[in-house]
Every structure is written in structure tokens, then in C-alpha cells.
Amino acid sequence: MTPEEMLARLLYRDGLMLVIDKPAGLHVHRGPKGGPSLEDYFEPLRFGLPRNPALAHRLDKDTSGCLVLGRHRKALALLGKLFKQGKVGKIYWAVVEGALDAEEGRIDIPLGKLDESRGWWMKADPHGTPASTTWKVMGRGPGLTWLALEPLTGRTHQLRVHCAEMGWPILGDNIYGRAPRAGGPILHLYSREIVVPISKNKPPVKVTAPVPPHMCEALAKCGWKDQ
């Protein structure tokens, strides 16, 4: 990614934080196996500060959209506290396979690790960590449904496992859904909106990310219209 391409992904900037539009298919940070990551391209986002900004939270490799960065240590500590306390509002858009028989609802399914050899892969586990998600139908298409998902907890792969467990996996999910391991569609899940109460004296910062190109066709089938 060129510096210009990274700067073009900047959605919001103030003295404490940045919000960028993360592309699908790129890890946010370098894992134990190494390889390229989004952090490698943060230098153009310094805007005069001595250090690169740093991740305030994470998104999956295949999930795109709003990603919050802290611009310095004090800001990162504050953001980390807000995320940990569940004070940051998050709305994701997803296209799922199948037709839902209601317009909105809530999923309460505890999650646990699938097994240690699978790293971050998760499963529904009655003895696992509590996980809750609310959902709302935004549109419907042939064999597809467009959902707005709000994770009330922040478990790894929560939205993907919850949708799959309900019988409507996310389109393009090659771990929990029906997509092939290779050569299928990209995961149709992205962080649409984030609301961060970063300042005590000002309204929360609300940032919206544009629909990623790989989701436009399926969303259009469900009634979404590009503005």
C-alpha cells in the first residue's frame, strides 16, 4: 500500500485518534508467523507526531471498515479503557445466506476456542465466554439477507459464529460458513459505523465507512442503493 493509498483511507482525524477504512484481506498486525500487516503502512498517518499511531482494537483479516487508531500513548490508554468497558458503539453490515423469519432479534450464545491447534477459531460452547449480538434486517434478496449487526460483547469471530449458529452464515465465510476454502467470494462483513465517546465535553465521535467494493453487488440485490 502506498502512502497515498493509506491517506485516502483516512475517515477521521483529531488530536487523540484516527479512524481508517481497513481493506479486506490484510491482517491488522503481524502475527506469530510474520507476513505483511496493516501496521506496516502507518507511517504516513503520523501527521507530525514522533511515533506512528497504534491499534486501539482489532478487526479480522477478512473484515473491512472502521478501524480506530490511537495517536499517542495517553490516547491509546483512554481508547483501550473505552473499548474494554464496552462504551464504543459498533455497527457492522453483513450479507448472510438464507431468509430470516423475523425483522430483528438478539443472539446470546457463549463462545469458546475450537481447539488449541486452530488458534483463534471459535465455536458455540455452553461453558464458554458469554457473547451477545443484536441484529436487524436492512433488506432482503434472492437467498440473501442484509443485516445490521451490533456486537454487545467483543469476542473473537463473534458475529461470524453467531450468524452461522443461527443457520444464516455470512456470505464468503470460509471458516464457519459455506464458502470454499479458496476461490470463493470475499467475506461479506464490514465495520459500517463506530461511535467513540473520546471527549467528556463533546458529543461522541461518529464515523461511517463506505461500502467495500466486494459487497456492492450482493447488497444491491438486497435493496441497497449507492448514494
C-alpha positions as CSV (number, residue, x, y, z in Angstrom):
1,M,0.0,0.0,0.0
2,T,1.4,3.4,-1.0
3,P,1.4,6.3,1.4
4,E,-1.2,8.0,-0.8
5,E,-3.4,4.9,-0.7
6,M,-3.2,4.8,3.1
7,L,-4.0,8.5,3.4
8,A,-7.0,8.0,1.1
9,R,-8.4,5.5,3.7
10,L,-8.4,8.1,6.5
11,L,-12.0,8.7,7.6
12,Y,-11.5,10.8,10.7
13,R,-8.6,12.6,12.5
14,D,-8.3,14.6,15.7
15,G,-5.6,15.1,18.3
16,L,-6.2,11.8,20.0
17,M,-7.3,9.3,17.4
18,L,-7.7,8.4,13.8
19,V,-10.3,6.2,12.1
20,I,-9.3,4.5,8.9
21,D,-11.1,2.3,6.4
22,K,-9.4,-1.1,6.7
23,P,-9.2,-3.1,3.5
24,A,-10.4,-6.8,3.5
25,G,-7.7,-9.5,3.2
26,L,-5.0,-7.9,5.3
27,H,-4.1,-8.7,8.9
28,V,-4.1,-5.6,11.2
29,H,-0.9,-6.6,12.9
30,R,1.9,-9.1,12.2
31,G,1.1,-12.5,13.7
32,P,3.5,-15.2,15.1
33,K,4.1,-16.4,11.5
34,G,5.0,-12.9,10.3
35,G,3.9,-11.6,6.9
36,P,2.6,-8.2,5.8
37,S,0.2,-6.3,8.0
38,L,-1.7,-3.0,8.0
39,E,0.6,-1.7,10.8
40,D,3.4,-1.7,8.2
41,Y,1.8,1.3,6.4
42,F,1.0,3.6,9.4
43,E,3.9,6.0,8.9
44,P,2.0,8.5,6.7
45,L,-0.5,8.8,9.5
46,R,1.9,10.4,12.0
47,F,0.9,14.0,10.9
48,G,3.9,15.5,12.7
49,L,4.0,13.2,15.8
50,P,7.2,11.4,16.6
51,R,5.7,7.9,16.5
52,N,3.3,6.0,14.3
53,P,-0.3,5.7,15.6
54,A,-1.2,2.3,17.0
55,L,-4.2,0.0,17.0
56,A,-6.9,0.7,19.6
57,H,-8.7,-2.6,18.8
58,R,-8.7,-5.2,16.1
59,L,-10.6,-6.4,13.0
60,D,-10.3,-9.9,11.5
61,K,-8.1,-10.2,8.4
62,D,-11.2,-10.6,6.1
63,T,-13.3,-7.9,7.8
64,S,-13.1,-4.3,6.4
65,G,-14.3,-0.9,7.5
66,C,-13.9,1.4,10.5
67,L,-10.7,0.8,12.5
68,V,-9.6,3.1,15.4
69,L,-6.0,4.1,16.0
70,G,-4.6,6.0,19.0
71,R,-2.2,8.7,18.1
72,H,0.0,8.5,21.3
73,R,0.2,6.5,24.5
74,K,-2.2,8.6,26.6
75,A,-4.8,8.4,23.8
76,L,-4.3,4.6,23.5
77,A,-4.8,4.1,27.2
78,L,-8.1,6.1,27.1
79,L,-9.3,4.2,24.0
80,G,-8.3,0.9,25.4
81,K,-10.4,1.7,28.5
82,L,-13.4,2.7,26.4
83,F,-13.3,-0.5,24.3
84,K,-12.8,-2.7,27.4
85,Q,-15.8,-1.1,29.2
86,G,-18.0,-1.6,26.1
87,K,-18.5,2.2,25.7
88,V,-17.6,2.2,22.0
89,G,-20.7,1.7,19.7
90,K,-20.1,-0.6,16.7
91,I,-22.4,-1.4,13.8
92,Y,-21.5,-4.0,11.2
93,W,-23.2,-4.7,7.9
94,A,-23.3,-8.3,6.7
95,V,-24.9,-10.2,3.8
96,V,-26.0,-13.6,5.1
97,E,-27.2,-16.7,3.3
98,G,-30.8,-17.6,3.8
99,A,-34.1,-15.8,4.7
100,L,-34.8,-14.8,8.3
101,D,-38.3,-15.2,9.7
102,A,-38.2,-12.0,11.8
103,E,-37.1,-8.4,11.4
104,E,-34.8,-8.1,14.4
105,G,-33.6,-10.1,17.3
106,R,-30.8,-10.9,19.8
107,I,-28.3,-13.8,19.9
108,D,-26.9,-15.0,23.2
109,I,-24.6,-17.9,22.5
110,P,-21.4,-18.3,24.6
111,L,-18.2,-18.9,22.7
112,G,-15.1,-21.0,23.3
113,K,-12.0,-21.9,21.3
114,L,-12.5,-24.7,18.8
115,D,-9.2,-26.3,19.9
116,E,-5.8,-25.0,20.6
117,S,-4.4,-26.1,17.3
118,R,-6.8,-23.9,15.4
119,G,-5.6,-20.7,17.1
120,W,-8.4,-18.1,17.0
121,W,-11.1,-20.3,15.5
122,M,-14.1,-20.4,17.8
123,K,-17.2,-22.5,18.4
124,A,-20.5,-22.3,20.3
125,D,-19.8,-23.6,23.8
126,P,-22.3,-23.6,26.7
127,H,-19.4,-23.4,29.1
128,G,-17.6,-20.7,27.1
129,T,-17.5,-16.9,27.5
130,P,-20.8,-15.0,27.2
131,A,-21.4,-13.4,23.9
132,S,-24.3,-11.3,22.7
133,T,-25.2,-9.7,19.4
134,T,-28.3,-7.8,18.2
135,W,-29.4,-7.9,14.6
136,K,-31.8,-6.0,12.3
137,V,-32.9,-6.8,8.8
138,M,-32.0,-3.9,6.4
139,G,-33.0,-5.6,3.2
140,R,-33.8,-8.9,1.5
141,G,-32.8,-10.5,-1.8
142,P,-33.0,-13.9,-3.5
143,G,-31.5,-16.3,-1.0
144,L,-29.7,-13.4,0.8
145,T,-30.4,-11.0,3.7
146,W,-28.7,-7.7,4.5
147,L,-28.2,-7.3,8.2
148,A,-27.0,-4.6,10.6
149,L,-25.2,-6.4,13.5
150,E,-24.3,-4.9,16.8
151,P,-21.9,-6.9,19.0
152,L,-22.7,-6.2,22.6
153,T,-19.6,-8.1,23.6
154,G,-16.2,-8.2,21.8
155,R,-15.4,-11.9,21.3
156,T,-13.1,-13.2,18.5
157,H,-15.1,-14.1,15.4
158,Q,-18.3,-13.4,17.4
159,L,-20.5,-12.2,14.5
160,R,-19.4,-15.0,12.2
161,V,-20.0,-17.8,14.7
162,H,-23.3,-16.3,15.8
163,C,-24.7,-16.0,12.3
164,A,-23.6,-19.5,11.4
165,E,-25.1,-20.9,14.5
166,M,-28.4,-19.3,13.7
167,G,-28.5,-21.0,10.3
168,W,-27.7,-18.0,8.2
169,P,-23.9,-17.9,7.7
170,I,-22.2,-14.8,6.4
171,L,-21.6,-14.9,2.6
172,G,-18.0,-15.7,1.8
173,D,-17.2,-17.1,5.3
174,N,-14.8,-19.9,4.5
175,I,-14.4,-21.0,8.2
176,Y,-17.8,-21.0,9.7
177,G,-20.0,-20.7,6.5
178,R,-20.4,-22.5,3.2
179,A,-17.8,-20.7,1.2
180,P,-14.9,-22.9,-0.2
181,R,-11.5,-22.6,1.5
182,A,-10.1,-20.9,-1.6
183,G,-11.5,-19.2,-4.7
184,G,-14.9,-18.2,-3.2
185,P,-16.3,-14.7,-2.5
186,I,-14.6,-12.4,0.0
187,L,-16.3,-12.3,3.4
188,H,-19.3,-10.0,3.3
189,L,-18.9,-8.4,6.7
190,Y,-17.6,-4.9,7.4
191,S,-17.5,-2.4,10.2
192,R,-20.0,0.1,9.0
193,E,-20.1,2.6,11.9
194,I,-18.2,3.3,15.1
195,V,-19.2,5.7,17.8
196,V,-16.4,6.8,20.3
197,P,-17.1,8.9,23.4
198,I,-13.5,10.2,23.3
199,S,-14.2,13.6,25.0
200,K,-16.2,14.3,28.2
201,N,-17.2,17.7,26.9
202,K,-18.2,17.0,23.3
203,P,-20.7,14.6,21.7
204,P,-19.3,11.1,20.8
205,V,-17.3,10.9,17.5
206,K,-19.4,9.0,14.9
207,V,-17.7,7.7,11.8
208,T,-19.2,5.8,8.9
209,A,-17.2,3.7,6.4
210,P,-18.2,3.4,2.7
211,V,-19.4,0.0,1.4
212,P,-16.4,-2.0,0.3
213,P,-16.5,-2.8,-3.5
214,H,-16.7,-6.6,-3.0
215,M,-20.1,-6.2,-1.1
216,C,-21.8,-3.8,-3.5
217,E,-23.4,-6.4,-5.8
218,A,-24.9,-8.6,-3.0
219,L,-26.1,-5.5,-1.1
220,A,-27.7,-4.2,-4.2
221,K,-29.6,-7.5,-4.6
222,C,-31.0,-6.8,-1.1
223,G,-32.2,-3.3,-1.9
224,W,-29.1,-1.2,-1.0
225,K,-28.7,1.8,-3.3
226,D,-25.4,3.6,-3.7
227,Q,-25.7,7.2,-2.7
